[in-house]
Amino acid sequence: MKYLLILLVSFLNSCGPGNSLLLMTQHEELKKENQELKSELRNNQNCINDFRSLEFKMRNIKFDLNLCLEKYKRQDIKLVQCLKLKED
């Protein structure tokens, strides 16, 4: 009976207002940390999306530059042909 009473008292003390306050503060800290991690995750995702967008734009610019280079080469060839015709 004595052990049962000691067990009951220790149980009531462990569930007292002190521990619930501790649990509430831990819960609040975890919520705050969770919010910070979610915010950081959103920022990282935005950075990844921006990077992908810039990468896509860069590929498009390279493609356009290659087209311009090909056009320039064709014009250069035509100019050389024209000069040869004038010489003859």
C-alpha positions in Angstrom: 0.0 0.0 0.0 2.9 2.3 0.8 4.4 1.8 -2.6 1.1 2.5 -4.3 0.8 5.8 -2.4 4.3 6.8 -3.4 3.6 5.8 -7.0 0.3 7.9 -7.0 2.1 10.9 -5.5 4.9 10.8 -8.0 2.4 10.4 -10.8 0.5 13.4 -9.7 3.6 15.5 -9.3 4.8 14.5 -12.8 1.5 15.7 -14.3 1.4 18.9 -12.3 1.3 22.4 -13.7 5.1 22.7 -13.7 5.5 20.0 -16.3 2.5 21.1 -18.4 4.1 24.6 -18.5 7.4 23.0 -19.6 5.6 21.0 -22.3 3.8 24.1 -23.5 7.0 26.1 -23.8 8.7 23.2 -25.6 5.7 23.0 -27.9 5.9 26.7 -28.6 9.6 26.4 -29.3 9.0 23.5 -31.6 6.3 25.4 -33.4 8.6 28.4 -33.8 11.4 26.2 -35.1 9.0 24.5 -37.5 7.8 27.9 -38.9 11.5 29.0 -39.4 12.3 25.7 -41.2 9.2 26.1 -43.4 10.3 29.6 -44.2 13.8 28.5 -45.0 12.5 25.7 -47.2 10.3 28.2 -49.1 13.3 30.5 -49.6 15.4 27.6 -50.8 12.6 26.5 -53.2 12.3 30.0 -54.5 16.1 30.1 -55.1 15.9 26.8 -56.9 13.1 28.0 -59.1 15.0 31.2 -59.9 18.0 29.2 -60.8 16.1 27.0 -63.1 14.4 30.0 -64.7 17.8 31.7 -65.3 19.3 28.5 -66.6 16.4 28.2 -69.1 16.9 31.8 -70.2 20.6 31.2 -70.6 20.0 28.2 -72.9 17.6 30.3 -75.0 20.2 33.1 -75.3 22.9 30.6 -76.3 20.5 29.2 -78.9 19.8 32.7 -80.3 23.5 33.5 -80.4 24.2 30.3 -82.3 21.5 31.2 -84.8 23.0 34.7 -85.2 26.4 33.2 -85.7 25.1 30.9 -88.5 23.4 33.8 -90.2 26.6 35.8 -89.9 28.6 33.0 -91.4 26.2 32.7 -94.3 26.4 36.4 -95.0 30.1 36.3 -94.8 30.2 33.5 -97.4 27.9 35.5 -99.6 30.1 38.5 -99.3 33.2 36.5 -100.3 31.3 35.1 -103.3 30.2 38.5 -104.3 33.8 39.9 -104.1 35.1 37.0 -106.2 32.5 37.7 -108.8 33.5 41.4 -108.9 37.2 40.4 -109.3 36.4 38.2 -112.3 
